[in-house]
Structure formats: structure tokens, C-alpha cells
């Protein structure tokens, strides 16, 4: 689990979940508020000049949306568990947010950046494809593993929870991308930060998808032998 998600976002989400519970909000309403915050930031990214002020506003709104995205699940557990419809809505909102955010970065580059070559525009494309492939691939992996037996599902899951790994995974965290928006006003710095995060995400997506494929192959061999 990446460091920002582990040490910051989950705690912020817990605080917001407590506020939501006290206010009588439902997990679905928190999901809607989270989506509204994220898309407000994305709208600024598209419509406003890529300045320091815009970068701060985009970053804060995206971070708030991210924290609320954690809060809806925590609120659901406090209130006795979530629903299938709520989980579906949460996942759909996440994938729409991801695809729209990277598309908005490309639009902002075309509108407000003085691009000297085409390569910066490749960054949001690579980032978007990596995020969507990772998102869909891991969800489908989990669904396929869940149809198997418990011990096999446990073997296919897992993962390290060490602090060192959390910091190594920091470039993959959505919170890190939100914080990178703070550099929006310094165009060259933003381009390099964004490209670096996209490259890390793409490399991790290739690795994790290949690993998931090998895990599913192993499960298939176990099924045939059984």
C-alpha cells in the first residue's frame, strides 16, 4: 500500500467518515460529494490557465475528493456494511475520474503550455492506459480468483505491508499525482513530474498484470491436476 494512502489518506478518510456519520450522510452521498470535488478540480484544470493558483486549487480539490473516496468505504463499514450498488457506483466513479483527469491534463497542455515537441502529450496517454489497464486487470483477477477455493484465493492475493514498500510505491499513489498538480504553474517542472509518475505507473502495471496472469495460469494448472 503506497505511503500517502497508508499514512495520510486513510486517516483523513476516517475523520471525514466520522463527520459524515455524525451528519447522517450515507456512503453513496459521500461518493457523490467525492466525485463532485474531484470533477471541480478537473474542470479548473481544463478551463483555467495553468498557473500557480490553479495548481493549488486543483491539488486541494483532488486531494479532498481522494480522502472522501476513502471515507465512503469506512462509513459503509461503520453503518453495517456496504451494498453492491454502492460498491459499483464507487468503482465507476473511480474509473471515470481517472480517465477524465488524464484527458484534462492533455487538454491543459494543448491549451496553456508552450509545447516544443509532441512527446509531452504521450505522457497522459501512457498514464491513462496504464491506470485503466491496471484497474480493470486487477478487478478481473480478483473476480476470477474469487470463483476458486479459499486457499487458492489467499495464495493469489497477499502482498507486503512494510513501511519500506509503502515509500517505494509512493509514485504510484493517486495522492502523489494530486500533489504533483501543485507544480502546474511551473510548466517544465510539472511535465517532468507528471511524466515520471506516468512512467512508474506504466512499469508497475506491466509487472502486476504479468504477475496476475502467471497466478491465474497456476490456478488453472491446479484445477486440471485436481
C-alpha positions as CSV (number, residue, x, y, z in Angstrom):
1,X,0.0,0.0,0.0
2,X,1.6,3.4,-1.0
3,X,2.7,5.7,1.7
4,X,0.3,8.6,1.1
5,X,-2.7,6.2,1.1
6,X,-1.5,4.4,4.1
7,X,-0.3,7.2,6.4
8,X,-2.4,10.2,5.2
9,X,-5.5,9.4,3.1
10,X,-6.9,6.6,5.2
11,X,-6.7,8.7,8.4
12,X,-8.2,11.7,6.6
13,X,-10.9,9.4,5.3
14,X,-11.6,8.1,8.8
15,X,-12.0,11.7,10.1
16,X,-14.4,12.6,7.2
17,X,-16.3,9.3,7.7
18,X,-16.9,10.3,11.3
19,X,-18.1,13.7,10.3
20,X,-20.4,12.1,7.6
21,X,-21.8,9.7,10.2
22,X,-22.5,12.5,12.6
23,X,-24.2,14.4,9.8
24,X,-26.4,11.5,8.9
25,X,-24.8,11.0,5.4
26,X,-24.9,7.7,3.6
27,X,-21.9,6.1,1.8
28,X,-23.5,6.9,-1.5
29,X,-23.9,10.6,-0.7
30,X,-20.2,10.7,0.3
31,X,-19.3,9.1,-3.0
32,X,-21.3,11.7,-4.8
33,X,-19.5,14.5,-2.9
34,X,-16.2,13.0,-3.5
35,X,-16.9,12.8,-7.3
36,X,-18.1,16.4,-7.2
37,X,-14.8,17.6,-5.6
38,X,-12.7,15.7,-8.0
39,X,-14.5,16.9,-11.0
40,X,-14.4,20.5,-9.8
41,X,-10.6,20.2,-9.7
42,X,-10.6,18.6,-13.2
43,X,-12.8,21.4,-14.5
44,X,-10.3,24.0,-13.3
45,X,-7.5,22.1,-14.9
46,X,-9.4,22.3,-18.3
47,X,-10.8,25.8,-18.1
48,X,-8.3,27.9,-16.1
49,X,-4.8,29.0,-17.2
50,X,-2.1,26.6,-15.9
51,X,-1.0,28.9,-13.1
52,X,0.3,28.5,-9.6
53,X,-3.2,29.4,-8.2
54,X,-4.9,27.0,-10.5
55,X,-2.5,24.2,-9.5
56,X,-3.1,24.8,-5.8
57,X,-6.9,24.7,-6.3
58,X,-6.7,21.6,-8.5
59,X,-4.5,19.8,-6.0
60,X,-6.6,20.6,-3.0
61,X,-9.9,19.6,-4.6
62,X,-8.4,16.3,-5.9
63,X,-6.9,15.5,-2.5
64,X,-10.3,16.2,-0.8
65,X,-12.0,14.0,-3.4
66,X,-9.4,11.3,-2.7
67,X,-10.0,11.5,1.1
68,X,-13.7,11.3,0.6
69,X,-13.3,8.3,-1.7
70,X,-11.7,6.6,1.3
71,X,-14.4,7.9,3.7
72,X,-17.3,6.3,1.8
73,X,-16.0,2.8,2.4
74,X,-15.1,3.5,6.0
75,X,-18.6,5.0,6.6
76,X,-20.2,1.9,5.0
77,X,-18.4,-0.3,7.5
78,X,-19.4,1.9,10.4
79,X,-23.0,1.7,9.3
80,X,-23.0,-2.1,9.0
81,X,-21.5,-2.8,5.6
82,X,-21.9,-1.6,2.1
83,X,-24.2,-2.6,-0.8
84,X,-23.4,-4.0,-4.2
85,X,-24.9,-0.9,-5.8
86,X,-22.7,1.3,-3.6
87,X,-19.6,-0.6,-4.5
88,X,-20.5,-0.5,-8.2
89,X,-21.0,3.3,-8.0
90,X,-17.7,3.8,-6.2
91,X,-15.8,1.8,-8.8
92,X,-17.5,3.5,-11.8
93,X,-16.8,6.9,-10.2
94,X,-13.1,6.0,-9.8
95,X,-12.6,4.9,-13.4
96,X,-14.4,7.9,-14.8
97,X,-12.3,10.2,-12.5
98,X,-9.1,8.6,-13.6
99,X,-9.8,8.7,-17.4
100,X,-11.1,12.3,-17.2
101,X,-8.2,13.5,-15.1
102,X,-5.6,12.4,-17.6
103,X,-7.7,13.6,-20.5
104,X,-7.9,17.0,-18.8
105,X,-4.1,17.1,-18.4
106,X,-3.7,16.6,-22.2
107,X,-6.3,19.4,-22.8
108,X,-4.5,21.7,-20.4
109,X,-1.2,21.0,-22.2
110,X,-2.6,21.8,-25.5
111,X,-4.4,25.0,-24.3
112,X,-1.9,26.6,-21.9
113,X,1.6,25.0,-22.4
114,X,4.1,26.2,-24.9
115,X,5.0,22.7,-26.2
116,X,8.1,22.4,-28.4
117,X,7.5,18.8,-29.3
118,X,4.9,16.1,-29.2
119,X,6.4,13.9,-26.5
120,X,4.7,15.6,-23.5
121,X,1.3,14.6,-25.0
122,X,2.3,11.0,-24.9
123,X,2.6,11.1,-21.1
124,X,-1.2,11.4,-20.4
125,X,-1.9,8.7,-23.0
126,X,0.5,6.3,-21.4
127,X,-0.6,7.3,-17.9
128,X,-4.3,6.8,-18.8
129,X,-3.7,3.4,-20.5
130,X,-1.6,2.2,-17.6
131,X,-4.2,3.2,-14.9
132,X,-7.2,1.8,-16.8
133,X,-5.4,-1.5,-17.6
134,X,-4.2,-1.9,-14.0
135,X,-7.7,-1.0,-12.7
136,X,-9.5,-3.4,-14.9
137,X,-6.9,-6.2,-14.9
138,X,-6.8,-6.4,-11.1
139,X,-10.5,-6.2,-10.7
140,X,-11.0,-9.1,-13.1
141,X,-8.2,-11.0,-11.5
142,X,-9.9,-10.7,-8.1
143,X,-13.2,-11.8,-9.6
144,X,-11.7,-14.9,-11.3
145,X,-9.8,-15.8,-8.1
146,X,-12.9,-15.4,-6.0
147,X,-14.6,-18.2,-8.0
148,X,-12.0,-20.6,-6.8
149,X,-11.4,-22.1,-3.4
150,X,-10.4,-20.2,-0.3
151,X,-6.7,-21.4,0.0
152,X,-6.1,-20.6,-3.7
153,X,-7.6,-17.2,-3.4
154,X,-5.3,-16.5,-0.4
155,X,-2.3,-17.5,-2.4
156,X,-3.2,-15.3,-5.3
157,X,-3.7,-12.3,-3.1
158,X,-1.3,-11.1,-0.4
159,X,1.4,-8.5,-0.6
160,X,3.9,-6.7,1.6
161,X,2.7,-4.2,4.1
162,X,6.2,-3.0,5.2
163,X,6.9,0.7,5.6
164,X,9.8,0.5,3.1
165,X,7.5,-0.9,0.4
166,X,4.9,1.8,1.2
167,X,7.5,4.5,0.4
168,X,8.8,2.7,-2.7
169,X,5.2,2.6,-4.0
170,X,4.7,6.3,-3.3
171,X,5.0,7.4,-7.1
172,X,2.0,5.1,-7.8
173,X,-0.3,6.7,-5.3
174,X,-3.1,8.9,-6.6
175,X,-2.3,11.3,-3.8
176,X,1.2,11.8,-5.2
177,X,-0.4,12.7,-8.6
178,X,-2.7,15.2,-6.8
179,X,0.3,16.7,-5.0
180,X,2.1,17.0,-8.4
181,X,-0.6,19.4,-9.5
182,X,1.0,21.9,-7.2
183,X,3.7,22.3,-9.8
184,X,1.2,23.2,-12.6
185,X,2.3,26.8,-12.7
186,X,5.9,25.8,-13.4
187,X,5.2,24.1,-16.7
188,X,8.5,22.3,-17.3
189,X,8.6,21.0,-13.7
190,X,5.1,19.7,-14.0
191,X,5.8,18.0,-17.3
192,X,8.7,16.1,-15.8
193,X,6.9,15.2,-12.6
194,X,3.9,14.0,-14.5
195,X,5.9,12.0,-17.0
196,X,7.9,10.4,-14.2
197,X,4.8,9.3,-12.3
198,X,3.3,8.0,-15.6
199,X,6.4,6.0,-16.3
200,X,6.4,4.5,-12.8
201,X,2.7,3.6,-13.1
202,X,3.2,2.0,-16.6
203,X,6.1,-0.1,-15.3
204,X,4.2,-1.2,-12.3
205,X,1.1,-2.0,-14.4
206,X,3.2,-4.2,-16.7
207,X,4.7,-6.0,-13.8
208,X,1.5,-6.5,-11.8
209,X,-0.5,-7.6,-14.8
210,X,2.2,-10.1,-15.8
211,X,2.2,-11.4,-12.3
212,X,-1.6,-11.7,-12.2
213,X,-1.5,-13.7,-15.5
214,X,1.0,-16.1,-14.0
215,X,-1.1,-16.5,-10.9
216,X,-4.1,-17.4,-12.9
217,X,-2.1,-19.8,-15.1
218,X,-1.0,-21.5,-11.8
219,X,-4.6,-21.8,-10.7
220,X,-5.7,-23.3,-14.0
221,X,-2.9,-25.9,-13.7
222,X,-4.1,-26.7,-10.1
223,X,-7.7,-27.1,-11.4
224,X,-6.6,-29.5,-14.1
225,X,-4.5,-31.6,-11.7
226,X,-7.4,-31.7,-9.2
